[in-house]
Amino acid sequence: WFSCTSEIPPFFPSPPVQPTVKISPTKAEPLSHHTLLICTAAGYYPSEIKIKWLKNGQEQTEGVGYSDALQNGDWTFQNQVMLETVPERGDVYACQVEHSSREEPITVQWEPETSDSAKSKVWTGVVGAVLGLVFVAVGLFLYLKSGKSARFLHQGKLECRFANGTRGQVRYLQRYIYDRQEFARFDSRRGTYEAVTELGRPDAAYLNSQKEVLDYLRGEVDRLCRHNYAVLEPGPAIGRKVQPTVKISPTKAEPLSHHSLLICTAAGYYPSEIKIKWLKNGQEQTEGVGYSEELQNGDWTFQNQVMLETVPERGDIYACQVEHSSREEPITVQWEPQTSDSAKSKVWTGVVGAVLGLVFVAVGLALYLKSGKATPLPPATALIS
């Protein structure tokens, strides 16, 4: 699919924008098992940021993996820091973020969830939701009564999505977003408006009662999407494909026979549809695999990461395989665990190579001087005669 968007960079330095921080566990019941926690800081400006993991108040350095900072389409940035750990009952994990937009760091906590705590959280959520609705109603009433003004952001986005050009399915979307949260949309596949959140229910109900509006929007598939596709097809906007770069980053230098976290990063690709999978000795892995959210770069390309938690053994060969429409064949990048023997052999290879290099230099210099072609230096003249 493609969408047409116009953005104008700021002409003056923008004030700092505070990041939003969240923790995403990759397993629902991670107690006493290896698990991967992902801390995401998003929507901040400028790009300088410090993210660290704490366990029971102590900063963690083992099992920590870092992704590259990415620029969003709205000139803000986002970043992720992963922690591989074995949570136990009573442990308290926290992601702490320091940024120039705040004097104090942002700290978000996470605790391993047991079955009892899960039930209590359900009841807490129900009670909290009821109280929240009450407070929202009271607050809205007082706000309207006070007559004070405030600033909110309302966006409307029109999108044309294509599958195999105009020969496949053509989809027209009209999306409504309030303070960065989509609340209602028109989808040509349905032919009607639908509420994305509770906030959009009244709007969707009202707009669906307007027959003339719905008839007009259903015609936008041909009038807007197919027409503009034919206009843009000769140019670079249609059919743009950019091949991803793929790399594997282990979080530990010597992971043999120990739990290790491998991170496969596919970056700089377009369009966004991509398939990333882990292979171990040629077999696709499904256990211990964690997926991060797909991120959009500032140049309209995308980036994604897939993590593998594993215990490498001698002779194992791991591979990250990426399938994308920019290539007929998948991209496969291999990684092998480095044993202490292989590390030592690499050191000896370097030492032997250095010694042989010195020997050849010495022999060459001796032969050169023996040939008599060397020009002796003139005697030094006295500075004072």
C-alpha positions in Angstrom: 0.0 0.0 0.0 1.0 3.6 -0.2 -0.1 6.8 1.5 0.7 10.3 0.5 1.8 12.6 3.3 3.5 16.0 3.4 5.7 17.1 6.3 7.5 20.3 6.8 10.6 20.3 9.1 10.7 23.0 11.9 12.5 26.2 11.0 13.5 26.9 14.6 14.8 24.6 17.4 11.9 22.6 18.9 11.4 22.4 22.6 12.2 19.0 24.2 9.5 16.5 24.0 9.1 14.0 26.8 9.3 10.2 26.0 6.6 7.7 26.7 8.0 4.6 28.3 6.6 1.1 28.5 7.8 -2.4 29.4 6.7 -5.4 27.3 7.4 -8.9 28.6 7.6 -11.6 25.8 6.0 -14.3 28.1 2.8 -14.2 30.0 4.0 -16.3 32.9 7.8 -15.8 33.1 8.3 -16.7 36.8 11.4 -18.8 37.4 12.0 -19.0 33.6 14.3 -17.1 31.3 12.4 -14.3 29.8 13.0 -11.2 27.7 11.8 -7.8 28.9 11.7 -4.9 26.3 11.7 -1.3 27.4 10.5 1.1 24.7 11.0 4.9 24.9 9.2 6.6 22.1 8.2 10.0 20.8 11.0 12.0 22.4 13.1 15.0 21.2 16.1 15.6 21.0 17.7 12.2 20.3 20.1 12.1 23.3 18.7 9.7 25.9 19.9 7.3 28.5 18.0 4.0 29.2 18.9 1.5 31.9 17.5 -1.5 33.6 17.2 -1.9 37.3 16.5 -5.1 39.3 15.5 -4.5 43.0 17.1 -1.0 42.7 20.4 -2.3 41.2 21.5 -1.3 37.6 21.8 -4.4 35.3 24.6 -4.8 32.8 24.5 -8.5 32.1 22.0 -9.7 29.5 21.3 -6.2 28.3 20.8 -5.6 24.5 20.6 -2.2 22.8 18.9 -1.2 19.5 19.7 1.8 17.5 17.8 5.0 18.0 15.2 5.5 15.2 13.8 8.8 13.9 10.0 8.8 13.5 8.2 10.5 10.7 7.2 13.4 13.1 10.9 14.3 13.9 10.8 12.5 17.3 12.8 9.4 18.2 12.3 6.0 19.7 14.6 3.4 21.2 14.5 -0.1 22.8 16.6 -1.7 25.4 16.2 -5.5 26.1 16.9 -7.4 29.3 17.3 -11.1 29.5 16.6 -12.4 33.0 15.1 -15.1 35.2 12.4 -13.4 37.4 11.7 -14.7 40.8 8.8 -14.0 43.2 9.3 -10.6 44.9 11.7 -9.2 42.2 10.9 -5.7 41.0 12.3 -4.6 37.7 12.3 -1.1 36.5 13.3 0.7 33.3 14.7 4.2 34.0 14.9 6.8 31.3 16.9 10.1 31.5 16.1 12.8 29.0 16.5 16.6 28.7 12.7 17.1 28.6 12.6 16.2 32.3 14.6 17.2 35.4 13.8 13.8 37.0 14.2 10.4 35.3 11.1 8.4 34.2 10.9 5.1 36.0 8.4 2.3 34.9 8.2 -0.8 37.0 7.4 -4.4 36.2 6.9 -7.4 38.5 6.7 -11.1 37.5 3.0 -12.1 37.6 1.7 -15.1 39.4 -1.8 -16.7 38.9 -3.1 -15.1 42.2 -1.8 -11.6 41.3 -3.3 -12.0 37.8 -6.8 -12.5 39.3 -6.4 -9.6 41.7 -5.3 -7.4 38.8 -8.5 -8.3 36.9 -10.7 -7.2 39.8 -8.5 -4.1 40.3 -8.9 -3.3 36.6 -12.7 -3.6 36.7 -13.0 -1.4 39.8 -10.5 1.1 38.3 -12.4 1.3 35.0 -15.7 2.1 36.8 -14.1 4.7 39.0 -12.3 6.1 35.9 -15.5 6.6 34.0 -17.0 8.4 37.1 -14.0 10.7 37.4 -14.0 11.4 33.6 -17.7 12.3 33.7 -17.2 14.6 36.7 -14.1 16.2 35.2 -15.7 16.8 31.8 -18.8 18.3 33.5 -16.6 20.7 35.6 -14.4 21.5 32.6 -17.4 22.4 30.4 -18.9 24.4 33.3 -15.7 26.4 33.7 -15.6 27.4 30.1 -11.7 27.3 29.9 -9.9 26.6 26.7 -7.3 23.9 26.0 -5.3 22.6 23.1 -6.0 19.3 21.5 -4.7 17.7 18.2 -7.2 16.3 15.7 -6.0 14.6 12.6 -7.6 13.2 9.5 -5.7 10.8 7.2 -6.8 9.5 3.8 -5.0 6.3 2.6 -5.1 4.3 -0.6 -3.7 0.8 -0.1 -2.9 -1.5 -3.1 -2.3 -5.2 -3.4 -0.5 -5.9 -6.7 -1.2 -2.5 -8.1 -4.7 -1.9 -9.4 -5.0 -5.5 -10.5 -5.4 -6.7 -7.0 -7.5 -5.4 -4.1 -7.7 -1.6 -3.8 -8.6 -0.3 -0.3 -9.6 3.3 0.7 -9.3 4.4 4.3 -10.4 7.6 6.0 -9.0 7.7 9.5 -9.8 10.0 12.4 -7.2 10.5 15.1 -7.5 12.5 18.4 -4.4 13.3 20.4 -2.4 10.5 18.5 -5.1 7.9 19.1 -7.3 6.7 16.2 -10.9 6.6 17.2 -12.9 6.0 14.0 -12.4 5.1 10.4 -14.1 4.5 7.1 -12.9 1.3 5.3 -14.0 0.6 1.7 -13.9 -3.1 2.4 -16.8 -2.7 4.8 -18.4 0.2 3.1 -19.2 1.9 6.4 -17.6 3.7 9.3 -16.4 1.7 12.3 -15.4 2.8 15.8 -11.8 1.9 16.7 -12.3 3.0 20.4 -15.3 3.9 22.5 -14.7 7.6 21.7 -15.6 6.9 18.0 -18.9 5.1 18.6 -21.1 8.2 18.4 -19.3 9.5 15.3 -19.5 6.2 13.5 -23.2 5.8 14.3 -24.0 9.3 13.0 -21.9 9.1 9.8 -23.3 5.6 9.0 -26.8 7.2 9.0 -25.8 9.6 6.2 -26.4 7.5 3.0 -25.1 10.2 0.7 -21.8 10.4 2.5 -21.3 6.6 2.4 -22.1 6.4 -1.3 -19.6 9.2 -2.0 -16.8 7.5 0.0 -17.4 4.1 -1.6 -16.7 5.8 -5.0 -13.3 7.1 -3.8 -11.8 3.7 -4.6 -12.1 4.5 -8.3 -12.3 8.3 -8.2 -9.3 8.9 -5.9 -7.2 5.7 -5.5 -7.2 4.1 -9.0 -7.0 7.5 -10.7 -4.0 8.7 -8.7 -2.3 5.3 -9.1 -2.4 5.7 -12.9 -1.0 9.3 -12.6 1.8 8.3 -10.2 2.8 4.9 -11.7 5.3 6.3 -14.2 7.2 8.0 -11.3 9.3 6.7 -8.4 6.4 6.7 -5.9 4.8 3.5 -7.1 6.5 0.2 -6.9 9.4 1.5 -4.7 11.3 -1.3 -3.1 14.3 -1.0 -0.8 16.2 -4.1 0.3 16.8 -4.5 4.0 20.2 -4.8 5.7 20.3 -7.7 8.1 22.7 -8.2 11.1 22.8 -10.5 14.2 24.0 -9.0 17.5 24.7 -11.4 20.4 24.4 -9.8 23.9 27.1 -12.0 25.3 30.7 -12.4 24.1 31.1 -16.1 25.2 27.6 -17.6 25.1 28.6 -21.3 24.7 26.4 -23.6 27.0 24.8 -20.6 28.7 21.5 -18.9 28.0 22.1 -16.2 25.4 20.0 -13.6 23.6 20.5 -13.2 19.9 19.0 -10.1 18.2 18.3 -10.1 14.4 17.8 -6.6 13.0 16.4 -5.9 9.6 16.6 -2.2 8.8 16.1 0.3 6.0 13.5 -1.7 4.0 10.4 -0.6 2.0 7.5 -1.5 1.8 6.7 -2.6 5.4 5.6 -6.2 4.8 8.5 -8.5 5.9 9.0 -12.0 7.3 11.8 -12.6 9.8 12.5 -16.1 11.3 15.3 -17.8 13.2 16.9 -21.1 12.2 19.0 -23.4 14.2 20.9 -26.0 12.2 18.4 -25.5 9.4 15.3 -25.9 11.5 12.9 -22.9 12.1 12.7 -21.9 15.8 9.4 -21.0 17.5 10.3 -21.4 21.2 12.1 -18.5 22.9 11.4 -16.1 20.0 10.3 -12.5 20.8 9.1 -9.9 18.4 9.5 -6.1 18.7 7.2 -3.5 17.2 7.9 -2.5 13.7 9.4 1.0 13.6 9.2 3.6 10.8 12.3 5.5 10.1 12.4 9.2 9.2 13.2 8.4 5.5 10.0 6.3 5.1 11.8 3.0 5.4 11.2 0.5 8.3 13.1 -1.4 10.9 12.2 -4.5 12.9 13.9 -6.8 15.4 13.3 -10.5 16.3 15.0 -11.9 19.4 16.0 -15.5 20.1 16.6 -16.8 23.6 18.7 -20.0 23.3 21.6 -22.1 24.8 24.2 -22.4 22.0 26.3 -25.6 21.9 29.5 -26.5 20.1 28.8 -27.0 16.4 25.4 -25.2 16.3 24.8 -22.8 13.4 22.2 -20.1 13.9 20.7 -18.1 11.0 18.3 -15.2 10.7 16.3 -15.5 7.5 14.5 -12.5 6.1 11.9 -12.5 3.2 11.0 -9.2 1.5 9.5 -8.2 -1.8 12.6 -6.4 -2.8 14.4 -9.7 -3.3 13.4 -12.9 -5.0 15.5 -15.0 -2.6 15.5 -14.6 1.2 18.5 -12.9 2.9 20.2 -15.3 5.3 22.8 -14.2 7.9 24.6 -16.9 9.9 26.0 -16.8 13.4 28.1 -19.5 15.3 28.9 -19.6 19.0 32.5 -18.8 19.6 34.2 -21.3 21.9 37.3 -20.6 24.0 39.3 -22.9 21.6 38.3 -20.9 18.6 39.2 -17.7 20.4 42.6 -19.1 21.3 43.2 -20.3 17.7 42.4 -16.8 16.4 44.9 -15.3 18.8 47.6 -17.8 17.8 46.8 -17.2 14.1 47.4 -13.5 14.7 50.6 -14.0 16.6 52.0 -16.4 13.9 51.0 -13.9 11.2 52.7 -11.1 13.0 56.0 -13.1 13.4 56.0 -14.2 9.8 55.4 -10.6 8.7 58.5 -9.4 10.7 60.6 -12.2 9.2 59.7 -11.3 5.7 60.4 -7.6 6.4 63.8 -8.4 7.8 64.8 -10.7 4.9 63.6 -8.1 2.4 65.5 -5.3 4.1 68.7 -7.4 4.2 68.5 -8.3 0.5 67.9 -4.7 -0.4 70.9 -3.4 1.6 73.1 -6.2 0.1 72.3 -5.2 -3.4 74.0 -1.9 -2.8 71.2 0.2 -4.1 70.8 1.9 -0.8 72.0 5.5 -0.7 74.1 6.3 2.4 73.2 9.4 4.3 75.6 12.3 4.0 77.7 13.1 7.2 76.2 15.7 9.5 77.7 19.1 9.1 78.6 21.1 12.1 76.3 24.0 13.0 79.3 26.2 14.0 82.5 26.0 12.0 
